[in-house]
């Protein structure tokens, strides 16, 4: 007996969300690229620095992720409690996210930050594969540690 199509789609979407976390932490940029449509909107407006939503080529989004994450010694993105709403070949997915980032720092300087919030994704399945078209990172709780580690990581990468 095979699984109903709705369950197969939900499992495929869950794989995309897990892939989004793993590709960032593994710094697997080709795998990250495969998760997105050719053009994607990224909304970091509540994440940090109040960056307004921007629509960009998926390759540019991957380069932004690379530039942001490569200066960290380690990151850990955990996405849980997925809520998927599907209508034909369109879907939304909301997931709780805890994202930990660590960078070496001078003694006395906070060397990590943890963001708690959620990912809100809009996905489409144009050719049998679910792809992210819109990715919102919504911070819903105060930072733990210091978001200044992003600047430390950028300086380290430069």
Secondary structure, DSSP 4 states (H G I P E B T S, - for coil): -PPPHHHHHHHHHHHHHHHHHHHHHHT-HHHHHTTEEEEEEEE-TTTSTTPPPEEEEHHHHHHHHHHHHTTSSEEEEEEEEEEEEEETTEEEEEEEEEEEEE----TTS--EEEEEEEEEEEEE-TTSS-EEEEEEEEE-S--EE-TTHHHHHHHHH-
